[in-house]
Amino acid sequence: MNLAMAEQIVDTNPHNAKHMLAEARETTRRALTELRDLVRGIHPPVLVERGLDGAVHALALTHHLPITVTTNLNGRPADPVESAAYFAIAELLTNTAKHAHATHAWVHINHGRQRLVATITDNGQGGAKPTPESGLTGIARRLDSFDGTMNITSPHGGPTIVTLEIPCALSSPKTLPSSATA
């Protein structure tokens, strides 16, 4: 930014100083917009406002592939569990749209006292396999940080069924809310 330079020339060249300030303001506005978009991407407002159930339903409504969502949620899981599940489901649905040649997908989420289980199924061509740098491997790594697991059944010809299991706060210290550890 040219704020320091604008300060130096404001008395001698106000026109250029004004131009520099306008540029700095626009650069700051763009940076704030990018930061807000990044924060929304990290933890989307719909997840905060409507929980996992509402967020996954909203995701399904905006997806170009028809998606049926069913949930059986016993309260809201801890924020880290909710966020991990949401982003894993979103990435799996993106993979389905890109690679599976599916015409429909189903998401079922069940949350009990000990764990959250999400099953994502598509009627595509099957053959999904994690490779070292794939999105599937990335999902598995992120779930592992919560002691969670991902199981993939994807025979050639389909269907593909991915089951995510994430321990909830009472069963895993990695998903305890920070206030519960004090």
ZAGUVEX-946132 format. One line per 2 residues: number of its first residue (from 1); their letters; for each residue x, y, z of C-alpha. Coordinates in pm, 1 decimal, always signed. Layout:
<nodes>
NUM) A) X/Y/Z; ...
</nodes>
This chain:
<nodes>
1) MN) +0.0/+0.0/+0.0; +103.5/+354.9/-61.4
3) LA) -34.3/+505.0/+260.0; +307.1/+622.5/+380.2
5) MA) +379.4/+784.0/+44.3; +32.5/+944.4/+38.6
7) EQ) +102.6/+1096.3/+380.4; +431.3/+1237.9/+252.0
9) IV) +280.0/+1406.4/-53.9; -62.6/+1507.4/+76.6
11) DT) +46.0/+1873.7/+117.1; +249.9/+1903.7/-202.0
13) NP) +44.7/+1688.1/-437.3; -306.9/+1632.9/-297.9
15) HN) -439.8/+1493.8/-626.6; -189.1/+1205.9/-633.0
17) AK) -231.3/+1151.6/-257.7; -609.0/+1115.2/-307.0
19) HM) -548.3/+866.1/-586.9; -311.2/+663.1/-365.4
21) LA) -563.1/+664.3/-79.9; -840.4/+546.3/-312.1
23) EA) -613.1/+265.1/-434.9; -530.3/+167.2/-76.6
25) RE) -899.0/+167.7/+16.5; -984.9/-57.3/-279.2
27) TT) -696.7/-294.8/-200.8; -814.2/-315.4/+160.8
29) RR) -1173.7/-378.9/+52.4; -1064.1/-664.0/-176.8
31) AL) -845.2/-814.4/+97.4; -1134.1/-806.0/+346.1
33) TE) -1367.2/-967.3/+93.5; -1113.5/-1245.2/+30.6
35) LR) -1065.4/-1293.9/+404.7; -1441.4/-1313.7/+464.0
37) DL) -1475.6/-1566.3/+181.3; -1192.4/-1771.8/+330.4
39) VR) -1350.9/-1769.1/+676.4; -1688.1/-1870.0/+529.3
41) GI) -1511.4/-2153.7/+349.9; -1349.6/-2270.6/+671.7
43) HP) -1671.6/-2268.8/+870.9; -1968.5/-2169.5/+656.6
45) PV) -2238.0/-1958.1/+823.5; -2505.6/-2213.2/+729.2
47) LV) -2326.6/-2470.7/+946.1; -2324.2/-2233.3/+1242.7
49) ER) -2683.3/-2119.5/+1192.0; -2855.9/-2443.6/+1092.8
51) GL) -2627.4/-2721.4/+1210.1; -2510.8/-3021.5/+1012.1
53) DG) -2863.4/-3123.9/+910.7; -2949.7/-2784.1/+761.3
55) AV) -2605.0/-2733.1/+610.0; -2605.6/-3067.6/+426.7
57) HA) -2963.0/-3007.7/+305.2; -2851.5/-2665.0/+175.3
59) LA) -2552.4/-2827.3/+6.1; -2784.6/-3076.7/-163.0
61) LT) -3016.1/-2800.4/-286.6; -2730.6/-2616.1/-458.1
63) HH) -2568.6/-2925.2/-609.6; -2634.8/-3002.1/-975.4
65) LP) -2671.3/-3374.1/-897.6; -2998.4/-3479.6/-731.7
67) IT) -2917.8/-3567.9/-369.5; -3148.8/-3720.3/-111.0
69) VT) -3053.4/-3634.5/+247.1; -3185.8/-3815.1/+554.0
71) TN) -3073.3/-3749.4/+907.4; -3120.8/-3894.5/+1250.7
73) LN) -2945.3/-3647.7/+1476.2; -2962.0/-3672.5/+1852.2
75) GR) -2869.7/-3309.6/+1919.9; -2580.0/-3125.9/+1761.8
77) PA) -2236.4/-3281.2/+1758.0; -1940.9/-3077.3/+1883.4
79) DP) -1825.6/-2807.4/+1638.5; -1511.0/-2996.1/+1527.1
81) VE) -1714.4/-3310.3/+1452.9; -1981.6/-3113.0/+1268.1
83) SA) -1723.5/-2928.6/+1061.1; -1522.6/-3242.8/+976.7
85) AY) -1838.4/-3426.1/+869.6; -1969.1/-3134.0/+662.4
87) FA) -1647.6/-3084.7/+466.7; -1597.6/-3458.0/+411.6
89) IA) -1953.8/-3491.3/+280.1; -1911.5/-3184.1/+58.0
91) EL) -1588.8/-3320.0/-90.2; -1738.2/-3664.9/-146.1
93) LT) -2036.2/-3513.2/-328.3; -1799.3/-3306.3/-542.6
95) NT) -1602.8/-3622.4/-626.3; -1928.2/-3799.4/-712.7
97) AK) -2026.0/-3523.6/-953.4; -1680.0/-3513.8/-1114.6
99) HA) -1586.2/-3878.9/-1140.5; -1872.8/-4121.1/-1076.2
101) HA) -2103.4/-4046.1/-1371.4; -2385.3/-4082.7/-1119.6
103) TH) -2741.5/-3965.8/-1169.2; -2826.4/-3956.6/-798.3
105) AW) -2658.8/-3955.2/-457.6; -2786.7/-4022.9/-107.6
107) VH) -2654.1/-3892.5/+221.7; -2763.2/-4044.1/+549.7
109) IN) -2633.5/-3900.9/+876.9; -2683.6/-4065.3/+1212.7
111) HG) -2558.1/-3907.9/+1535.0; -2581.5/-4090.5/+1862.2
113) RQ) -2404.8/-4039.9/+2192.1; -2076.2/-4197.4/+2093.3
115) RL) -2028.3/-4123.5/+1725.4; -2150.8/-3958.9/+1410.4
117) VA) -2191.1/-4187.1/+1108.7; -2247.5/-4048.7/+760.1
119) TI) -2308.1/-4274.6/+462.7; -2276.0/-4127.2/+115.4
121) TD) -2396.9/-4348.6/-169.1; -2410.7/-4286.9/-542.6
123) NG) -2540.7/-4485.7/-837.5; -2234.6/-4415.6/-1050.4
125) QG) -1979.0/-4636.0/-1219.8; -1785.5/-4734.5/-906.8
127) GA) -1412.2/-4794.2/-894.4; -1334.5/-4519.6/-641.5
129) KP) -995.7/-4582.9/-481.1; -784.4/-4356.2/-264.5
131) TP) -445.2/-4277.6/-415.7; -164.1/-4106.2/-223.9
133) ES) -257.7/-3751.1/-329.5; -630.8/-3792.2/-391.1
135) GL) -915.6/-3610.7/-224.8; -1024.7/-3941.7/-72.4
137) TG) -687.7/-3977.6/+100.7; -713.5/-3618.2/+222.2
139) IA) -1056.0/-3688.4/+372.4; -923.8/-4000.4/+546.5
141) RR) -629.5/-3802.7/+689.9; -855.1/-3527.0/+820.7
143) LD) -1091.0/-3779.4/+980.6; -795.3/-3961.7/+1133.9
145) SF) -707.6/-3644.4/+1322.9; -1039.3/-3697.4/+1508.6
147) DG) -986.6/-4074.7/+1547.5; -1241.7/-4103.5/+1269.3
149) TM) -1250.7/-4349.6/+982.3; -1363.4/-4369.1/+622.6
151) NI) -1464.3/-4696.2/+458.7; -1515.1/-4715.5/+81.3
153) TS) -1701.7/-4989.0/-102.7; -1689.0/-4919.4/-474.6
155) PH) -1698.9/-5218.8/-707.6; -1663.4/-5151.3/-1079.7
157) GG) -2011.8/-5085.9/-1211.2; -2114.7/-4928.3/-880.7
159) PT) -2261.4/-4833.3/-652.2; -2009.0/-4647.3/-440.0
161) IV) -2079.1/-4639.1/-68.5; -1859.5/-4430.8/+160.3
163) TL) -1909.4/-4453.9/+534.6; -1759.9/-4191.2/+762.6
165) EI) -1741.6/-4252.2/+1136.9; -1633.2/-3978.7/+1375.5
167) PC) -1622.5/-4027.9/+1752.7; -1813.3/-3763.1/+1944.0
169) AL) -1697.5/-3564.6/+2246.8; -1780.8/-3824.3/+2509.3
171) SS) -1580.4/-4096.8/+2338.8; -1273.3/-3917.5/+2202.8
173) PK) -1052.7/-3653.3/+2365.0; -978.6/-3515.6/+2016.6
175) TL) -1338.3/-3398.4/+1975.5; -1398.8/-3265.0/+2324.3
177) PS) -1503.4/-2899.5/+2331.4; -1215.4/-2690.3/+2469.1
179) SA) -1422.5/-2589.2/+2773.3; -1464.1/-2956.4/+2868.5
181) TA) -1090.6/-3015.4/+2899.5; -1027.6/-2739.1/+3154.1
</nodes>
